[in-house]
Amino acid sequence: MLDPKTLLDQLLNSNIPGTNSTVREKAGQASQMAKDNPLAAGALVAVLLGTGTGRKMTGAALKLGGLAAVGGLAYKAYQNYKAGNEPQAQAPAGEPELLPPPSDTDFHPAQAPQGETEFALTLVRAMIAAAKADGHIDEQERARIADKVTLSGLDSDAGRFILTEIERPLDLDELVAAAQTEAQKVELYTASRLAIEPDSRAERGYLDLLAGRLQLPDALVDHVEATVSSVKVPADTGAQTAPSPSSKW
């Protein structure tokens, strides 16, 4: 579920080497996977990259579906920030209720000016960028990731798309520009934070840099951090979800 809006804009009319198909045509199934559940695809990327966080989303968050869950978390954090509340990062008892963002706000997927699918891909790309922020990928690691993609159950187009995006150097200007509204900036940071637990300096530094480039106030970032933490629990506890090749937390 990769191929963000800016990448699509650049490559819409470009043929994939060795084929007569465009990137958009070959990315069709990956696009739908991104739209249906970017959270699960982002988690898969973390697994493929060997950056397993040891934490997973609670079932309540996953019930909404990817775009609604990211939007709901971002909206909750934004509303708490605007209300002047203190960030609440305590681990929840049971499954907290997570509501989708209201349909009349910019946090709702239908309000995305570039369209739901394109913005879903932007969120996925943000997750991948965060997952590889520690810079540990070398040639041997790339081969290992390719093997995992083969075994993951992804269709060939989606797998190829993931590998291409992993190889692609980060262009932070492009990623930040893909968030076209204030709400999307909060969502992009939220998705990035969902992908990882920033336990290393590189990961924490990347999130801090991203927040700065998105021009998010420190207090708002604190609310996003707290809100994401409230729906992530240790992987061996909390709500259990049915495992699937593209859904692991």
HUCOR-V119417 format. One record per pair of residues at least 24 apart in sequence whose C-alpha atoms are under 10 Angstrom apart, sorted by sequence separation. I is the first residue (numbers start at 1). J is the second residue. D is the distance in whole Angstrom. If there is no record, write none. Layout:
I J D
I J D
//
This chain:
3 27 7
42 66 10
75 99 9
76 100 9
142 166 9
2 27 8
3 28 10
37 62 9
40 65 9
41 66 9
73 98 7
75 100 8
76 101 8
142 167 8
185 210 10
186 211 9
189 214 8
1 27 8
39 65 8
40 66 7
72 98 7
73 99 8
74 100 10
75 101 6
185 211 9
188 214 9
1 28 9
3 30 8
4 31 9
37 64 9
38 65 8
39 66 5
72 99 6
73 100 8
74 101 8
75 102 9
189 216 9
1 29 8
2 30 6
3 31 7
37 65 6
38 66 5
39 67 8
71 99 9
72 100 5
73 101 8
185 213 10
186 214 8
1 30 4
2 31 7
36 65 6
37 66 4
38 67 7
69 98 8
71 100 7
72 101 5
78 107 10
137 166 9
185 214 6
186 215 10
1 31 5
2 32 10
4 34 10
35 65 9
36 66 6
37 67 7
38 68 10
39 69 8
68 98 10
69 99 8
70 100 9
71 101 6
72 102 8
75 105 9
137 167 9
184 214 10
185 215 8
186 216 7
194 224 10
1 32 7
2 33 9
3 34 9
35 66 7
36 67 7
37 68 9
38 69 9
39 70 8
68 99 8
69 100 6
70 101 9
71 102 9
75 106 9
76 107 10
185 216 8
190 221 9
193 224 8
194 225 9
1 33 5
2 34 7
34 66 8
35 67 7
36 68 10
37 69 9
38 70 9
68 100 5
69 101 8
75 107 6
182 214 9
189 221 8
193 225 7
197 229 9
1 34 4
2 35 10
33 66 10
34 67 9
35 68 10
37 70 10
67 100 9
68 101 7
74 107 7
75 108 9
182 215 9
191 224 10
1 35 8
58 92 9
60 94 9
61 95 8
64 98 8
67 101 10
68 102 10
71 105 10
73 107 10
128 162 9
132 166 8
176 210 8
182 216 9
186 220 9
190 224 6
194 228 7
1 36 9
59 94 10
60 95 6
61 96 8
63 98 9
64 99 8
65 100 9
71 106 9
72 107 7
131 166 10
175 210 9
176 211 10
179 214 8
186 221 8
189 224 8
190 225 8
193 228 7
194 229 9
197 232 10
1 37 8
2 38 9
58 94 9
59 95 7
60 96 6
61 97 8
62 98 9
63 99 10
64 100 7
71 107 5
72 108 8
129 165 9
177 213 10
189 225 9
193 229 9
1 38 7
58 95 6
59 96 9
60 97 6
61 98 6
70 107 9
71 108 6
72 109 10
125 162 9
128 165 8
129 166 8
133 170 9
172 209 9
173 210 10
176 213 7
177 214 9
187 224 9
190 227 9
191 228 9
194 231 10
1 39 10
57 95 10
58 96 8
59 97 10
60 98 6
61 99 8
70 108 10
71 109 7
124 162 10
128 166 7
132 170 10
172 210 8
175 213 10
176 214 6
186 224 8
190 228 7
194 232 8
1 40 9
2 41 9
58 97 10
59 98 10
60 99 9
61 100 10
68 107 9
70 109 9
129 168 10
175 214 10
176 215 10
1 41 6
2 42 9
58 98 10
67 107 9
68 108 7
125 165 8
129 169 9
130 170 10
173 213 8
1 42 8
67 108 8
68 109 7
124 165 10
125 166 9
129 170 7
172 213 8
173 214 10
67 109 6
68 110 10
128 170 10
129 171 9
67 110 10
129 172 9
1 45 10
126 170 10
125 170 10
126 172 9
129 175 9
67 116 8
126 175 7
67 117 9
70 120 10
125 175 8
126 176 9
67 119 9
122 174 10
123 175 9
67 120 7
70 123 9
122 175 7
66 120 8
122 176 9
195 249 10
123 178 9
67 123 9
122 178 7
123 179 9
66 123 10
121 178 10
122 179 8
119 178 8
130 189 10
118 178 9
119 179 8
119 180 9
123 184 9
126 187 10
127 188 9
130 191 9
131 192 8
122 184 10
126 188 7
127 189 9
130 192 6
131 193 9
125 188 9
126 189 8
127 190 9
128 191 10
129 192 8
130 193 8
131 194 10
132 195 10
133 196 10
114 178 9
123 187 8
124 188 9
126 190 9
127 191 6
128 192 8
130 194 9
131 195 6
132 196 9
134 198 10
114 179 9
119 184 9
123 188 6
126 191 7
127 192 5
130 195 7
131 196 6
133 198 10
113 179 10
114 180 8
122 188 8
123 189 9
125 191 9
126 192 5
127 193 8
129 195 9
130 196 7
131 197 9
134 200 7
112 179 9
113 180 7
123 190 9
124 191 8
125 192 9
126 193 9
127 194 8
128 195 8
130 197 10
131 198 10
133 200 9
134 201 8
135 202 8
112 180 8
113 181 8
119 187 10
120 188 10
123 191 6
124 192 9
126 194 10
127 195 5
128 196 10
130 198 9
133 201 10
134 202 5
135 203 9
112 181 8
119 188 9
122 191 10
123 192 8
126 195 9
127 196 8
133 202 6
134 203 6
132 202 10
133 203 6
134 204 9
112 183 9
113 184 10
124 195 9
132 203 8
133 204 9
134 205 9
112 184 8
130 202 10
131 203 8
133 205 9
134 206 9
130 203 7
133 206 6
35 109 10
107 181 9
130 204 10
132 206 10
133 207 9
106 181 8
107 182 9
108 183 9
109 184 10
106 182 8
107 183 5
108 184 10
130 206 7
106 183 6
107 184 7
129 206 9
130 207 8
53 131 10
105 183 9
106 184 8
107 185 10
45 124 9
49 128 9
51 130 10
52 131 9
107 186 9
45 125 10
51 131 6
107 187 8
130 210 9
35 116 7
36 117 9
39 120 10
42 123 9
43 124 10
46 127 8
50 131 9
51 132 8
34 116 10
35 117 5
38 120 6
42 124 6
45 127 8
46 128 7
49 131 7
50 132 9
51 133 10
34 117 7
35 118 8
37 120 9
38 121 8
41 124 7
42 125 8
45 128 6
48 131 10
49 132 7
51 134 9
33 117 9
34 118 9
35 119 8
36 120 9
38 122 10
39 123 9
40 124 10
42 126 9
43 127 8
44 128 10
45 129 10
46 130 9
47 131 9
126 210 10
31 116 10
32 117 7
34 119 9
35 120 5
38 123 7
39 124 8
42 127 6
43 128 9
46 131 6
51 136 10
31 117 6
32 118 10
34 120 6
35 121 7
38 124 6
41 127 9
42 128 7
45 131 7
46 132 8
50 136 9
30 117 10
31 118 8
33 120 9
34 121 6
37 124 10
38 125 10
41 128 9
45 132 9
49 136 9
50 137 10
32 120 9
33 121 9
34 122 9
35 123 10
39 127 9
42 130 10
43 131 9
49 137 8
28 117 10
31 120 8
32 121 9
34 123 8
35 124 10
38 127 9
42 131 8
31 121 7
34 124 7
30 121 9
34 125 10
50 141 9
153 244 9
154 245 7
49 141 8
152 244 9
153 245 6
154 246 7
48 141 10
49 142 9
152 245 5
153 246 8
48 142 10
50 144 10
151 245 9
152 246 7
49 144 9
50 145 8
48 144 8
49 145 6
149 245 10
48 145 6
49 146 10
47 145 9
48 146 8
48 147 9
49 148 9
45 145 9
48 148 6
47 148 9
48 149 7
47 149 10
44 148 10
45 149 9
48 152 9
44 149 9
78 183 8
44 152 9
75 183 8
78 186 8
5 114 7
9 118 10
74 183 8
77 186 9
78 187 10
5 115 9
8 118 8
74 184 9
77 187 10
7 118 10
74 185 9
75 186 8
5 117 8
6 118 9
71 183 8
74 186 6
75 187 8
4 117 9
5 118 5
6 119 10
8 121 9
71 184 8
73 186 9
74 187 5
77 190 9
3 117 10
4 118 6
5 119 6
7 121 9
8 122 10
48 162 10
70 184 10
73 187 8
74 188 9
3 118 8
4 119 7
5 120 9
6 121 9
7 122 9
48 163 10
71 186 9
72 187 9
74 189 9
75 190 10
1 117 10
2 118 9
3 119 10
4 120 7
5 121 7
6 122 8
70 186 9
71 187 6
74 190 6
3 120 9
4 121 4
5 122 6
45 162 8
49 166 9
70 187 6
71 188 9
73 190 7
74 191 9
2 120 8
3 121 5
4 122 4
5 123 10
7 125 10
44 162 10
45 163 10
48 166 10
69 187 10
70 188 9
73 191 9
1 120 8
2 121 5
3 122 7
4 123 7
70 189 10
71 190 9
1 121 6
2 122 7
3 123 10
4 124 7
5 125 9
67 187 9
70 190 7
71 191 9
1 122 9
2 123 8
3 124 8
4 125 6
33 154 10
41 162 10
45 166 9
70 191 6
1 123 9
2 124 5
3 125 7
4 126 9
69 191 10
1 124 6
2 125 6
1 125 8
2 126 9
30 154 9
34 158 10
67 191 10
70 194 9
2 127 9
30 155 9
33 158 8
66 191 10
2 128 8
29 155 8
30 156 10
32 158 10
29 156 10
30 157 7
31 158 8
29 157 7
30 158 5
28 157 8
29 158 7
30 159 8
26 156 10
27 157 6
28 158 9
30 160 9
31 161 10
26 157 6
27 158 7
30 161 7
25 157 10
26 158 9
27 159 10
29 161 10
30 162 9
87 219 9
27 160 9
86 219 9
87 220 9
89 222 9
98 231 9
26 160 9
27 161 7
85 219 10
87 221 10
88 222 9
89 223 8
96 230 8
97 231 9
26 161 8
84 219 9
87 222 7
88 223 8
89 224 10
91 226 10
95 230 10
96 231 7
81 217 10
84 220 10
86 222 9
87 223 5
88 224 10
89 225 8
90 226 8
91 227 10
95 231 8
57 194 8
82 219 10
86 223 8
87 224 8
88 225 9
89 226 4
90 227 9
92 229 9
93 230 10
94 231 10
95 232 10
23 161 9
56 194 9
81 219 7
82 220 8
85 223 9
87 225 8
88 226 6
89 227 6
91 229 7
92 230 6
95 233 10
55 194 10
56 195 10
81 220 6
87 226 6
88 227 7
89 228 8
90 229 7
91 230 5
92 231 7
94 233 10
55 195 10
56 196 10
80 220 9
81 221 9
86 226 10
87 227 8
89 229 6
90 230 6
91 231 7
92 232 9
53 194 10
55 196 9
78 219 10
79 220 9
81 222 9
88 229 9
89 230 5
90 231 9
91 232 8
92 233 8
53 195 8
54 196 9
55 197 8
78 220 7
81 223 6
88 230 8
89 231 9
91 233 7
52 195 9
53 196 6
54 197 8
77 220 7
78 221 9
80 223 7
81 224 9
91 234 10
95 238 8
51 195 9
52 196 8
53 197 6
77 221 9
79 223 9
80 224 9
94 238 7
95 239 7
51 196 8
52 197 9
53 198 9
77 222 9
78 223 7
93 238 9
94 239 7
51 197 9
53 199 9
74 220 10
77 223 5
78 224 8
92 238 9
76 223 9
77 224 5
80 227 9
76 224 8
77 225 8
42 191 8
46 195 7
74 223 9
75 224 9
77 226 8
78 227 10
42 192 9
45 195 8
46 196 8
73 223 10
74 224 7
77 227 6
43 194 9
44 195 9
73 224 8
76 227 7
77 228 9
39 191 8
42 194 8
43 195 6
75 227 10
76 228 10
38 191 9
42 195 6
43 196 9
74 227 8
41 195 10
42 196 9
73 227 7
74 228 9
3 158 10
39 194 8
40 195 10
73 228 7
2 158 8
39 195 8
1 158 7
2 159 10
73 230 10
1 159 9
3 161 7
7 165 10
70 228 9
73 231 9
2 161 7
3 162 9
1 161 8
2 162 6
1 162 7
2 163 10
3 164 9
4 165 10
2 164 9
3 165 7
2 165 7
2 166 10
7 174 8
6 174 6
7 175 9
5 174 9
6 175 7
62 231 10
4 174 10
5 175 9
6 176 10
61 231 7
4 175 8
6 177 8
7 178 9
57 228 9
60 231 8
61 232 9
5 177 10
6 178 6
57 229 9
58 230 9
59 231 9
5 178 6
6 179 10
56 229 10
57 230 9
58 231 6
59 232 10
4 178 8
5 179 9
55 229 10
57 231 6
58 232 6
56 231 8
57 232 5
58 233 7
55 231 10
56 232 5
57 233 7
58 234 10
55 232 6
56 233 6
57 234 9
58 235 9
54 232 10
55 233 5
56 234 6
57 235 8
63 241 10
54 233 9
55 234 4
56 235 5
58 237 9
59 238 8
60 239 8
62 241 9
54 234 6
55 235 5
56 236 9
58 238 7
59 239 5
53 234 9
54 235 5
55 236 8
56 237 9
57 238 9
58 239 5
59 240 7
60 241 10
53 235 8
54 236 8
55 237 9
56 238 9
57 239 8
58 240 8
59 241 6
52 235 10
55 238 10
56 239 9
57 240 9
58 241 8
59 242 10
56 240 10
57 241 9
56 241 10
62 247 10
57 248 9
58 249 9
56 248 8
57 249 6
55 248 10
56 249 4
55 249 6
54 249 8
52 248 10
53 249 8
52 249 8
47 246 10
44 244 10
44 245 8
45 246 9
47 248 8
44 246 6
46 248 9
47 249 9
43 246 8
44 247 7
45 248 10
46 249 9
40 244 9
41 245 10
42 246 9
43 247 7
44 248 6
40 245 9
41 246 6
42 247 9
43 248 6
44 249 8
40 246 6
41 247 7
42 248 9
43 249 6
39 246 10
40 247 5
41 248 9
42 249 10
38 246 10
39 247 8
40 248 6
37 246 9
38 247 10
39 248 9
40 249 8
37 247 9
39 249 9
33 246 9
//
